[in-house]
Amino acid sequence: MLKQSRRLVVYLTVLYAAGAVVLYLLTRGLLRQPVEQVLTGLGFFLTLSLIASSSPVTLPRGSVITMGFAIDFAGLLIYGPGVAAWVSTMSILVTHWDKPLYRTLFNVAQLSIAMALAGWAYQWSGGVFVQQAPQYRVLFYRHVPELILAATVLIMANMMLVVTAIALASNRPLLGTWAAEFRWMIPQFFSLAPFGVLMAMVYQLPGVGMLALLLFLLPLFWARYAFKGYMDMREVHHQTVQALINALEAYDPYTQDHSEQVTGLAEAIAREMRFPETRIDALLFAARLHDIGKFSMEPVLNKIEQLSEQDWELIRQHPGEGERIVAAIEIQPGAARIVRATHERPDGKGYPDGLRGSQIDQAASIVAVADAFHAMISTRAYREAMPTAAAVQELERHAGTQFDARAVEALKRLVQGGGWQGEGA
C-alpha cells in the first residue's frame, strides 16, 4: 500500500509540473496574439463552458460528465489550445471551489495537457485554427482526418491521465481499468465532437459570429437529458437489485449483509488473482445476487433438523432459479451464467450441471470461495462461527476438489497479508 501511494504521489507531482509547464507555454503563445481577440474568446467560451457545466450527470462510480466537451472542442478549433486550456482552467476554478485542492490542480493539469496535445496534433497534421486562418475562414470538410486526430487525442489523453491515477491508487492494471470504467464513454464523447465542429463552422458565417453559437446549447442540453435518462434507468435497476437482496435477507436473519460481504470478498480475491477488469462488474453483480434463487427454497431456508432428499433437490434448483431472475434484470451480460455456476465443483460433483475444471466460469469459482468462506466465519442456526484461520484451512483441504485452488490460494494470501478487512478478519 505504501509503495502504491508513493507511485501515486510521484505521478501527481509530475502531472502538476507538466501541467504548469504546458500552461506557461500556451500562455506565451497567447501573448503574441491580439489582446482583444484573446479576451473575447476567453469570456465567451468561459460563459458557454460554465452553462454546460451547470448540469453535470453523475456516473456509476461517483465521477461526473458534462456536455462541455463540444464547447471545449469548438474553442480549440476556433482559438487554438491556449484559449481552450485557459477556458477549461477558469471553468474548473469556478466550479471546483468547494473541492479539495489536489483534485482541482489535477483537473487543471489534466485538461491543459490534453488540450495542448490535441491542438499540437491538429496543427502537426495540417489543421488550421479559425483565428489564425486567412480571412478567418477554414474549410473544415478538407480537414476531416485532422479533426478526427484532434478529437481522438483530446478524448484519449483526457481519459488516460485519469485512468493512470485510478490504476495507481487502486493497484489495478492500466488498460484493464480503462476498459472496465472508461471505454464505454468513448462513443458519448465522439458523438459530441461533430457539435464542436459545427459550432466552429457557424462561427465563421458572415454576420453570425458568436451569438449564433448559443443556439447549440439547446441540442447539447437535450443530449444531456437523454444521457441522464439512461443513467437514471441504470440507477433504478440497481435499486431494484438492492430491494431483491433486502427481501432475501429478510427471510434469513443469519445472512444479514451476507451478500455485501461476499461481494467485497469476491472483488478482493479477483483483484488478487489479476482477474480481467472487463469482467469485474459482472462478477460483482453476480456475487451480490448469488443467493437470489433462494426465494424458491423458502421451506428449507432456516430448517434446523436434518434435510431430506426432497429438501436437497429443492436446494439444487436454486442456482437455476437465480440465473432466471438475474437474466430477466439484464444489467450485466454474463452475470446470470456466473450465478448458475456458483455451486459447481472442480471435481464435477457440484450442481446444477455437474461441470468440472475449466468448464466452470472462473468468476463463479471466485464467488463460490468467497461465499463458503463467509458462511464458515458467520454464525448460523445450526452452528457457531468458525475462526478465520480454521476456515482458510478448511478451504485448503478441499482445494482442487470442491473449490478452485487458485481462488483459495488468493484468499489465503489476502487473509495472511491483511488485504481483507471484513467480518472475522
Sine and cosine of phi, psi and omega as CSV:
sin_phi,cos_phi,sin_psi,cos_psi,sin_omega,cos_omega
0.00,0.00,-0.67,0.75,0.00,-1.00
-0.90,0.44,-0.64,0.77,-0.01,-1.00
-0.90,0.44,-0.69,0.72,-0.02,-1.00
-0.94,0.35,-0.52,0.85,0.06,-1.00
-0.91,0.41,-0.65,0.76,0.03,-1.00
-0.90,0.44,-0.67,0.74,0.03,-1.00
-0.87,0.49,-0.66,0.75,0.00,-1.00
-0.91,0.41,-0.68,0.73,0.01,-1.00
-0.88,0.47,-0.69,0.72,0.03,-1.00
-0.88,0.47,-0.71,0.71,-0.01,-1.00
-0.87,0.48,-0.74,0.68,-0.01,-1.00
-0.89,0.45,-0.64,0.77,0.02,-1.00
-0.88,0.47,-0.72,0.69,0.02,-1.00
-0.90,0.44,-0.66,0.75,0.00,-1.00
-0.90,0.43,-0.71,0.71,0.02,-1.00
-0.86,0.50,-0.70,0.71,-0.02,-1.00
-0.90,0.43,-0.70,0.71,0.00,-1.00
-0.90,0.45,-0.66,0.75,0.03,-1.00
-0.88,0.47,-0.66,0.75,0.01,-1.00
-0.91,0.42,-0.67,0.74,0.01,-1.00
-0.90,0.43,-0.71,0.70,0.00,-1.00
-0.88,0.48,-0.71,0.70,-0.01,-1.00
-0.90,0.44,-0.58,0.81,0.05,-1.00
-0.90,0.43,-0.72,0.69,-0.01,-1.00
-0.90,0.43,-0.66,0.75,0.02,-1.00
-0.91,0.41,-0.60,0.80,0.01,-1.00
-0.92,0.40,-0.65,0.76,0.06,-1.00
-0.86,0.51,-0.64,0.77,0.04,-1.00
-0.91,0.42,-0.60,0.80,0.01,-1.00
-0.91,0.41,-0.55,0.84,-0.05,-1.00
-0.92,0.40,-0.29,0.96,0.02,-1.00
-1.00,0.01,-0.01,1.00,0.00,-1.00
-0.98,-0.22,0.36,-0.93,0.03,-1.00
-0.83,0.55,0.76,-0.65,-0.08,-1.00
-0.87,0.49,-0.69,0.72,-0.04,-1.00
-0.89,0.46,-0.65,0.76,0.01,-1.00
-0.89,0.46,-0.70,0.72,-0.01,-1.00
-0.91,0.42,-0.73,0.68,-0.03,-1.00
-0.91,0.40,-0.59,0.81,0.04,-1.00
-0.90,0.44,-0.72,0.70,0.02,-1.00
-0.90,0.44,-0.69,0.72,0.02,-1.00
-0.87,0.49,-0.76,0.64,-0.06,-1.00
-0.89,0.45,-0.71,0.70,-0.07,-1.00
-0.94,0.35,-0.75,0.66,-0.06,-1.00
-0.96,0.30,-0.45,0.89,0.12,-0.99
-0.91,0.42,-0.64,0.77,0.04,-1.00
-0.88,0.47,-0.73,0.69,0.03,-1.00
-0.88,0.48,-0.67,0.74,-0.03,-1.00
-0.90,0.44,-0.66,0.75,0.01,-1.00
-0.92,0.39,-0.61,0.80,0.05,-1.00
-0.90,0.44,-0.71,0.71,0.00,-1.00
-0.91,0.41,-0.56,0.83,-0.04,-1.00
-0.98,0.19,-0.15,0.99,-0.07,-1.00
-0.96,0.28,-0.25,0.97,-0.02,-1.00
-0.77,-0.64,0.94,0.35,0.00,-1.00
-0.95,0.30,0.40,-0.92,0.08,-1.00
-0.94,-0.34,0.80,-0.60,-0.02,-1.00
-0.98,0.19,0.74,-0.68,0.01,-1.00
-1.00,-0.06,0.22,-0.98,-0.11,-0.99
-0.82,0.58,-0.59,0.81,-0.09,-1.00
-0.98,-0.19,0.36,0.93,0.14,-0.99
0.99,-0.14,-0.27,0.96,0.05,-1.00
-0.98,0.21,0.12,-0.99,-0.04,-1.00
-0.76,-0.65,0.34,-0.94,0.07,-1.00
-0.69,-0.72,0.60,-0.80,0.06,-1.00
-0.84,-0.54,0.10,-0.99,0.04,-1.00
-1.00,0.03,0.23,0.97,-0.06,-1.00
-0.94,0.35,-0.21,0.98,-0.03,-1.00
-0.86,0.51,-0.69,0.73,-0.01,-1.00
-0.88,0.48,-0.65,0.76,0.00,-1.00
-0.93,0.37,-0.67,0.74,0.05,-1.00
-0.87,0.49,-0.68,0.74,-0.03,-1.00
-0.92,0.38,-0.64,0.77,0.05,-1.00
-0.89,0.45,-0.69,0.72,0.04,-1.00
-0.87,0.49,-0.62,0.78,0.03,-1.00
-0.89,0.45,-0.73,0.69,-0.06,-1.00
-0.93,0.35,-0.49,0.87,-0.03,-1.00
-1.00,0.07,-0.77,0.63,-0.14,-0.99
-0.96,-0.29,-0.23,0.97,-0.04,-1.00
1.00,-0.08,0.09,-1.00,-0.11,-0.99
-0.93,0.37,-0.41,0.91,-0.03,-1.00
-0.90,0.44,-0.82,0.57,0.03,-1.00
-0.89,0.45,-0.69,0.72,-0.03,-1.00
-0.87,0.48,-0.66,0.75,0.00,-1.00
-0.92,0.39,-0.65,0.76,0.00,-1.00
-0.95,0.32,-0.54,0.84,0.10,-0.99
-0.88,0.47,-0.72,0.69,0.03,-1.00
-0.88,0.47,-0.67,0.74,-0.02,-1.00
-0.89,0.46,-0.76,0.66,-0.03,-1.00
-0.93,0.38,-0.59,0.81,0.04,-1.00
-0.89,0.45,-0.65,0.76,0.03,-1.00
-0.91,0.41,-0.68,0.73,-0.01,-1.00
-0.88,0.47,-0.56,0.83,0.01,-1.00
-0.97,0.24,-0.72,0.70,-0.11,-0.99
-0.99,0.10,-0.29,0.96,-0.03,-1.00
-0.95,-0.32,0.40,0.92,-0.07,-1.00
-0.88,0.48,-0.43,0.90,-0.03,-1.00
-0.98,-0.18,0.13,0.99,-0.01,-1.00
-1.00,-0.06,0.36,-0.93,0.07,-1.00
-0.85,0.53,0.55,-0.84,-0.07,-1.00
-0.86,0.51,-0.67,0.74,-0.05,-1.00
-0.87,0.48,-0.58,0.82,0.00,-1.00
-0.95,0.32,-0.65,0.76,0.03,-1.00
-0.89,0.45,-0.72,0.70,0.02,-1.00
-0.89,0.46,-0.61,0.79,0.02,-1.00
-0.88,0.48,-0.74,0.68,-0.04,-1.00
-0.91,0.41,-0.61,0.79,0.04,-1.00
-0.89,0.45,-0.75,0.66,-0.01,-1.00
-0.90,0.44,-0.70,0.71,-0.04,-1.00
-0.85,0.52,-0.78,0.62,-0.05,-1.00
-0.95,0.32,-0.56,0.83,0.04,-1.00
-0.90,0.44,-0.71,0.70,0.00,-1.00
-0.91,0.42,-0.72,0.70,-0.02,-1.00
-0.88,0.47,-0.68,0.73,-0.02,-1.00
-0.91,0.41,-0.66,0.75,0.01,-1.00
-0.91,0.43,-0.71,0.70,0.00,-1.00
-0.88,0.47,-0.67,0.74,0.01,-1.00
-0.91,0.43,-0.68,0.73,0.01,-1.00
-0.91,0.42,-0.69,0.72,0.01,-1.00
-0.92,0.40,-0.62,0.78,0.04,-1.00
-0.90,0.43,-0.65,0.76,0.01,-1.00
-0.89,0.46,-0.73,0.69,0.01,-1.00
-0.92,0.38,-0.69,0.73,-0.03,-1.00
-0.85,0.52,-0.60,0.80,-0.04,-1.00
-1.00,0.09,0.01,1.00,0.07,-1.00
0.94,-0.34,0.06,1.00,0.00,-1.00
-0.96,0.26,0.42,-0.91,-0.02,-1.00
-0.78,-0.62,0.70,-0.72,0.07,-1.00
-0.99,0.14,0.57,-0.82,-0.10,-1.00
-0.84,0.54,-0.72,0.69,-0.07,-1.00
-0.94,0.33,-0.20,0.98,0.02,-1.00
-0.95,-0.31,0.04,1.00,-0.06,-1.00
-1.00,0.00,0.46,-0.89,0.09,-1.00
-0.85,0.52,0.77,-0.64,-0.01,-1.00
0.85,0.53,0.35,0.94,0.06,-1.00
0.82,0.58,0.67,0.74,0.01,-1.00
-0.73,-0.68,0.76,-0.65,0.05,-1.00
-0.79,-0.61,0.79,-0.61,0.06,-1.00
-1.00,0.07,1.00,0.00,-0.14,-0.99
-0.90,0.44,-0.41,0.91,0.01,-1.00
-0.91,0.41,-0.29,0.96,0.07,-1.00
-1.00,0.05,-0.07,1.00,-0.07,-1.00
-0.83,-0.55,0.54,0.84,-0.03,-1.00
-0.86,0.51,-0.73,0.69,0.03,-1.00
-0.86,0.51,-0.65,0.76,0.01,-1.00
-0.91,0.42,-0.63,0.78,0.02,-1.00
-0.91,0.41,-0.67,0.74,0.03,-1.00
-0.89,0.45,-0.67,0.74,0.01,-1.00
-0.89,0.45,-0.71,0.71,-0.02,-1.00
-0.89,0.46,-0.71,0.70,0.00,-1.00
-0.90,0.44,-0.66,0.76,0.00,-1.00
-0.90,0.43,-0.71,0.71,0.01,-1.00
-0.90,0.45,-0.68,0.73,-0.01,-1.00
-0.89,0.46,-0.71,0.71,-0.02,-1.00
-0.92,0.39,-0.77,0.64,-0.11,-0.99
-0.95,0.32,-0.63,0.78,0.04,-1.00
-0.89,0.45,-0.69,0.72,0.04,-1.00
-0.85,0.53,-0.75,0.66,-0.04,-1.00
-0.91,0.40,-0.76,0.64,-0.16,-0.99
-0.92,0.39,-0.49,0.87,0.08,-1.00
-0.91,0.41,-0.61,0.79,0.05,-1.00
-0.96,0.30,-0.70,0.72,-0.02,-1.00
-0.86,0.51,-0.65,0.76,0.00,-1.00
-0.87,0.50,-0.68,0.73,0.03,-1.00
-0.89,0.45,-0.69,0.72,0.00,-1.00
-0.90,0.43,-0.69,0.72,-0.01,-1.00
-0.89,0.46,-0.66,0.75,0.02,-1.00
-0.93,0.37,-0.63,0.77,-0.03,-1.00
-0.93,0.36,-0.55,0.84,-0.07,-1.00
-0.96,-0.27,0.03,1.00,-0.01,-1.00
0.83,0.55,0.72,0.69,0.00,-1.00
-0.90,-0.44,0.38,-0.93,0.02,-1.00
-0.88,0.47,0.62,-0.78,-0.07,-1.00
-0.88,0.47,-0.84,0.55,-0.05,-1.00
-0.92,0.38,-0.55,0.83,0.04,-1.00
-0.91,0.42,-0.65,0.76,0.03,-1.00
-0.90,0.43,-0.67,0.74,0.04,-1.00
-0.89,0.46,-0.72,0.69,-0.05,-1.00
-0.90,0.45,-0.61,0.79,-0.08,-1.00
-0.98,0.21,-0.59,0.81,-0.19,-0.98
-0.91,-0.40,-0.33,0.95,-0.11,-0.99
-0.82,-0.58,-0.36,0.93,-0.07,-1.00
-0.85,0.53,-0.61,0.80,-0.04,-1.00
-0.91,0.41,-0.30,0.96,-0.04,-1.00
-0.99,0.10,-0.27,0.96,-0.09,-1.00
-0.85,0.53,-0.72,0.69,0.03,-1.00
-0.85,0.52,-0.59,0.81,0.01,-1.00
-0.88,0.47,-0.70,0.72,-0.01,-1.00
-0.93,0.37,-0.70,0.72,-0.01,-1.00
-0.91,0.42,-0.50,0.87,0.03,-1.00
-0.94,0.35,-0.37,0.93,0.02,-1.00
-1.00,0.05,-0.38,0.92,-0.05,-1.00
-0.84,0.54,-0.69,0.72,0.03,-1.00
-0.85,0.52,-0.52,0.86,0.07,-1.00
-0.88,0.48,-0.66,0.75,0.02,-1.00
-0.89,0.45,-0.66,0.76,0.03,-1.00
-0.91,0.42,-0.69,0.72,0.02,-1.00
-0.88,0.47,-0.63,0.78,0.03,-1.00
-0.89,0.46,-0.65,0.76,0.02,-1.00
-0.92,0.38,-0.58,0.82,0.03,-1.00
-0.93,0.36,-0.70,0.71,0.00,-1.00
-0.90,0.44,-0.60,0.80,0.00,-1.00
-0.82,0.57,-0.52,0.86,-0.08,-1.00
-0.99,0.14,-0.23,0.97,-0.07,-1.00
-0.90,0.43,0.73,-0.69,-0.01,-1.00
-0.86,0.51,0.73,-0.68,0.04,-1.00
0.97,0.25,0.11,0.99,-0.03,-1.00
-0.95,-0.31,-0.93,0.38,0.08,-1.00
0.90,0.44,-0.56,-0.83,-0.18,-0.98
-0.93,0.36,-0.63,0.77,-0.13,-0.99
-0.86,0.51,-0.53,0.85,0.00,-1.00
-0.91,0.42,-0.42,0.91,-0.02,-1.00
-0.92,0.40,-0.40,0.92,0.03,-1.00
-0.88,0.47,-0.46,0.89,0.00,-1.00
-0.90,0.43,-0.40,0.92,-0.01,-1.00
-0.96,0.27,-0.25,0.97,0.01,-1.00
-0.90,0.43,-0.53,0.85,-0.03,-1.00
-0.90,0.44,-0.81,0.58,0.05,-1.00
-0.90,0.43,-0.51,0.86,0.03,-1.00
-0.91,0.41,-0.67,0.74,0.03,-1.00
-0.95,0.32,-0.51,0.86,0.10,-1.00
-0.90,0.44,-0.68,0.73,0.04,-1.00
-0.89,0.45,-0.60,0.80,0.02,-1.00
-0.90,0.45,-0.71,0.71,-0.03,-1.00
-0.94,0.33,-0.53,0.85,0.08,-1.00
-0.91,0.42,-0.68,0.73,0.02,-1.00
-0.92,0.39,-0.64,0.77,0.02,-1.00
-0.90,0.44,-0.61,0.79,0.05,-1.00
-0.87,0.50,-0.63,0.77,0.05,-1.00
-0.90,0.44,-0.70,0.72,-0.02,-1.00
-0.93,0.38,-0.60,0.80,0.04,-1.00
-0.90,0.44,-0.61,0.79,0.03,-1.00
-0.89,0.45,-0.65,0.76,0.06,-1.00
-0.88,0.48,-0.65,0.76,-0.02,-1.00
-0.91,0.41,-0.63,0.78,0.06,-1.00
-0.89,0.46,-0.66,0.75,0.05,-1.00
-0.86,0.51,-0.72,0.69,-0.03,-1.00
-0.91,0.41,-0.60,0.80,0.05,-1.00
-0.91,0.41,-0.59,0.81,0.06,-1.00
-0.89,0.45,-0.68,0.73,0.03,-1.00
-0.88,0.48,-0.71,0.71,-0.01,-1.00
-0.90,0.44,-0.59,0.80,0.05,-1.00
-0.90,0.45,-0.64,0.77,0.05,-1.00
-0.90,0.45,-0.68,0.73,0.02,-1.00
-0.89,0.45,-0.71,0.71,0.02,-1.00
-0.88,0.48,-0.64,0.77,0.02,-1.00
-0.90,0.43,-0.66,0.75,0.01,-1.00
-0.90,0.44,-0.70,0.71,-0.04,-1.00
-0.94,0.34,-0.39,0.92,0.07,-1.00
-0.92,0.39,-0.45,0.89,0.04,-1.00
-0.95,0.30,-0.48,0.88,-0.14,-0.99
-0.76,-0.66,0.99,-0.14,-0.04,-1.00
-0.89,0.46,-0.31,0.95,-0.01,-1.00
-0.99,0.15,-0.12,0.99,-0.01,-1.00
-0.91,-0.42,0.42,0.91,0.06,-1.00
-0.85,0.52,0.78,-0.62,0.00,-1.00
0.91,0.41,0.15,0.99,-0.02,-1.00
-0.87,0.50,-0.70,0.71,-0.05,-1.00
-0.88,0.48,-0.68,0.73,-0.01,-1.00
-0.93,0.38,-0.64,0.77,0.04,-1.00
-0.89,0.45,-0.71,0.71,0.02,-1.00
-0.90,0.44,-0.63,0.77,0.00,-1.00
-0.89,0.46,-0.73,0.68,0.02,-1.00
-0.89,0.46,-0.66,0.75,0.00,-1.00
-0.93,0.37,-0.66,0.75,0.02,-1.00
-0.88,0.47,-0.64,0.77,0.04,-1.00
-0.90,0.43,-0.68,0.74,0.01,-1.00
-0.89,0.46,-0.68,0.73,0.02,-1.00
-0.90,0.44,-0.71,0.71,-0.03,-1.00
-0.87,0.49,-0.68,0.73,-0.01,-1.00
-0.94,0.34,-0.57,0.82,0.07,-1.00
-0.89,0.45,-0.55,0.84,0.00,-1.00
-1.00,0.04,0.01,1.00,-0.08,-1.00
0.84,0.54,0.69,0.73,0.05,-1.00
-0.89,0.45,0.60,-0.80,-0.06,-1.00
-0.81,0.58,0.79,-0.62,-0.02,-1.00
-0.86,0.51,-0.52,0.86,-0.04,-1.00
-0.91,0.41,-0.27,0.96,-0.03,-1.00
-0.94,-0.35,0.01,1.00,-0.05,-1.00
-0.88,0.48,-0.71,0.71,-0.05,-1.00
-0.88,0.47,-0.66,0.75,0.03,-1.00
-0.91,0.42,-0.64,0.77,0.03,-1.00
-0.88,0.47,-0.72,0.70,-0.03,-1.00
-0.91,0.42,-0.64,0.77,0.02,-1.00
-0.89,0.45,-0.69,0.72,0.02,-1.00
-0.91,0.41,-0.64,0.77,0.01,-1.00
-0.89,0.46,-0.64,0.77,-0.02,-1.00
-0.91,0.42,-0.48,0.88,-0.07,-1.00
-0.91,-0.42,0.33,0.95,-0.11,-0.99
-0.90,0.44,-0.41,0.91,-0.02,-1.00
-0.98,-0.22,0.15,0.99,-0.14,-0.99
-0.89,0.46,-0.44,0.90,0.02,-1.00
-0.94,0.34,-0.14,0.99,0.00,-1.00
-0.92,0.38,-0.21,0.98,0.11,-0.99
-0.84,0.54,-0.48,0.88,-0.05,-1.00
-0.99,0.14,-0.16,0.99,-0.05,-1.00
-0.86,-0.52,0.55,0.84,0.01,-1.00
-0.80,0.60,-0.63,0.78,-0.03,-1.00
-0.86,0.50,-0.43,0.90,-0.05,-1.00
-0.91,-0.41,0.12,0.99,-0.14,-0.99
-0.87,0.49,-0.67,0.74,-0.02,-1.00
-0.86,-0.52,0.50,0.87,-0.03,-1.00
-0.95,0.30,0.79,-0.61,-0.05,-1.00
-1.00,0.00,-0.61,0.79,-0.03,-1.00
-0.95,0.33,0.20,-0.98,-0.05,-1.00
-0.87,0.50,0.66,-0.75,-0.04,-1.00
-0.98,0.20,0.63,-0.78,0.05,-1.00
-1.00,0.06,0.14,-0.99,0.03,-1.00
-0.89,0.45,-0.56,0.83,0.06,-1.00
-0.90,0.43,-0.62,0.79,0.04,-1.00
-0.89,0.46,-0.70,0.71,-0.03,-1.00
-0.91,0.41,-0.59,0.81,0.04,-1.00
-0.89,0.45,-0.63,0.78,0.05,-1.00
-0.91,0.42,-0.67,0.75,0.01,-1.00
-0.89,0.46,-0.66,0.75,-0.05,-1.00
-0.93,0.37,-0.22,0.98,0.01,-1.00
-1.00,0.05,-0.29,0.96,-0.18,-0.98
-0.93,0.36,-0.50,0.86,0.09,-1.00
-0.89,0.46,-0.61,0.79,0.04,-1.00
-0.92,0.40,-0.63,0.78,0.07,-1.00
-0.91,0.42,-0.64,0.77,0.04,-1.00
-0.89,0.46,-0.67,0.74,0.05,-1.00
-0.85,0.52,-0.69,0.72,-0.03,-1.00
-0.89,0.46,-0.68,0.73,-0.02,-1.00
-0.92,0.38,-0.72,0.70,-0.04,-1.00
-0.92,0.40,-0.63,0.78,0.02,-1.00
-0.88,0.47,-0.55,0.84,-0.01,-1.00
-0.94,0.33,-0.46,0.89,-0.02,-1.00
-0.96,0.28,-0.62,0.78,0.12,-0.99
0.85,0.52,0.74,0.68,0.07,-1.00
-0.99,-0.17,-0.73,0.68,-0.05,-1.00
-0.89,-0.46,0.94,-0.35,0.05,-1.00
-0.86,0.52,0.72,-0.70,0.02,-1.00
1.00,-0.04,-0.26,0.96,-0.05,-1.00
-0.92,0.39,-0.61,0.79,-0.02,-1.00
-0.89,0.46,-0.65,0.76,0.02,-1.00
-0.90,0.43,-0.60,0.80,0.03,-1.00
-0.90,0.43,-0.72,0.70,0.00,-1.00
-0.85,0.53,-0.67,0.74,-0.03,-1.00
-0.89,0.46,-0.53,0.85,-0.13,-0.99
-0.99,-0.12,0.12,0.99,-0.09,-1.00
-0.94,0.33,-0.18,0.98,0.05,-1.00
-0.91,-0.42,0.27,0.96,0.13,-0.99
-0.98,0.18,0.36,-0.93,-0.04,-1.00
-0.79,-0.61,0.52,-0.85,0.03,-1.00
-0.85,0.53,-0.48,0.88,-0.02,-1.00
-1.00,0.07,0.05,1.00,0.06,-1.00
0.99,0.10,0.12,0.99,-0.05,-1.00
-0.99,-0.14,0.23,0.97,0.01,-1.00
-1.00,0.04,-0.19,-0.98,-0.02,-1.00
-0.57,-0.82,0.40,-0.92,0.25,0.97
-1.00,-0.08,-0.16,0.99,-0.15,-0.99
-0.94,-0.33,-0.06,1.00,-0.01,-1.00
0.89,0.45,0.55,0.83,0.03,-1.00
-0.93,0.37,0.39,-0.92,0.04,-1.00
-0.66,-0.76,0.45,-0.89,0.11,-0.99
0.77,0.64,-0.81,-0.59,-0.08,-1.00
-0.94,0.34,-0.17,0.99,0.07,-1.00
-0.93,0.37,-0.36,0.93,-0.05,-1.00
-1.00,0.04,0.76,-0.65,0.05,-1.00
-0.85,0.53,0.77,-0.64,-0.01,-1.00
-0.84,0.54,-0.59,0.81,0.03,-1.00
-0.88,0.47,-0.65,0.76,0.03,-1.00
-0.91,0.42,-0.61,0.79,0.03,-1.00
-0.90,0.44,-0.62,0.79,0.03,-1.00
-0.91,0.41,-0.73,0.68,0.02,-1.00
-0.88,0.48,-0.63,0.78,-0.01,-1.00
-0.88,0.48,-0.68,0.73,0.02,-1.00
-0.92,0.39,-0.70,0.71,0.01,-1.00
-0.88,0.47,-0.66,0.75,-0.01,-1.00
-0.90,0.44,-0.74,0.68,-0.03,-1.00
-0.91,0.42,-0.67,0.74,-0.02,-1.00
-0.89,0.45,-0.74,0.67,-0.02,-1.00
-0.91,0.41,-0.58,0.81,0.04,-1.00
-0.89,0.46,-0.65,0.76,-0.03,-1.00
-0.93,0.37,-0.57,0.82,-0.05,-1.00
-1.00,-0.02,0.12,0.99,0.03,-1.00
-0.93,-0.36,0.51,-0.86,0.05,-1.00
-0.96,0.28,0.69,-0.72,0.04,-1.00
-0.84,-0.54,0.15,-0.99,-0.03,-1.00
-0.89,0.47,-0.47,0.88,-0.12,-0.99
-0.96,-0.29,0.01,1.00,0.02,-1.00
-0.24,-0.97,0.28,-0.96,0.07,-1.00
-0.99,0.11,0.25,-0.97,0.03,-1.00
-0.91,0.40,0.55,-0.83,0.01,-1.00
-1.00,-0.07,0.61,-0.80,0.08,-1.00
-0.86,0.51,0.51,-0.86,-0.05,-1.00
-0.83,0.56,-0.73,0.68,-0.03,-1.00
-0.88,0.48,-0.65,0.76,0.01,-1.00
-0.92,0.40,-0.59,0.80,0.02,-1.00
-0.91,0.42,-0.66,0.75,0.04,-1.00
-0.89,0.45,-0.68,0.73,0.03,-1.00
-0.88,0.47,-0.63,0.78,0.02,-1.00
-0.90,0.44,-0.66,0.75,0.05,-1.00
-0.90,0.43,-0.64,0.77,0.00,-1.00
-0.90,0.44,-0.60,0.80,0.01,-1.00
-0.90,0.44,-0.46,0.89,-0.06,-1.00
-0.93,-0.36,0.21,0.98,0.04,-1.00
-0.91,0.40,0.72,-0.69,0.00,-1.00
1.00,-0.03,-0.31,0.95,0.04,-1.00
-0.92,-0.40,-0.89,0.46,0.02,-1.00
-1.00,-0.02,-0.52,0.85,-0.07,-1.00
-0.81,-0.59,0.46,-0.89,0.05,-1.00
-0.91,0.41,0.82,-0.57,-0.10,-0.99
-0.90,0.44,-0.61,0.79,-0.01,-1.00
-0.92,0.39,-0.64,0.77,0.02,-1.00
-0.92,0.38,-0.63,0.78,0.03,-1.00
-0.90,0.44,-0.69,0.73,0.00,-1.00
-0.90,0.43,-0.63,0.78,0.04,-1.00
-0.90,0.44,-0.67,0.74,0.04,-1.00
-0.88,0.47,-0.68,0.74,0.00,-1.00
-0.87,0.50,-0.69,0.72,0.02,-1.00
-0.89,0.46,-0.64,0.77,0.01,-1.00
-0.89,0.46,-0.74,0.67,-0.04,-1.00
-0.90,0.43,-0.71,0.71,-0.03,-1.00
-0.94,0.33,-0.52,0.85,-0.04,-1.00
-1.00,-0.05,0.03,1.00,0.01,-1.00
0.97,0.26,0.32,0.95,-0.03,-1.00
-0.99,0.11,-0.02,1.00,0.08,-1.00
-0.77,-0.63,0.77,-0.64,-0.08,-1.00
-0.82,-0.57,0.70,0.71,0.02,-1.00
-1.00,-0.07,-0.34,-0.94,0.01,-1.00
-0.87,0.49,0.68,-0.73,0.08,-1.00
0.99,0.15,-0.05,1.00,-0.03,-1.00
-0.95,0.31,0.00,0.00,0.00,0.00
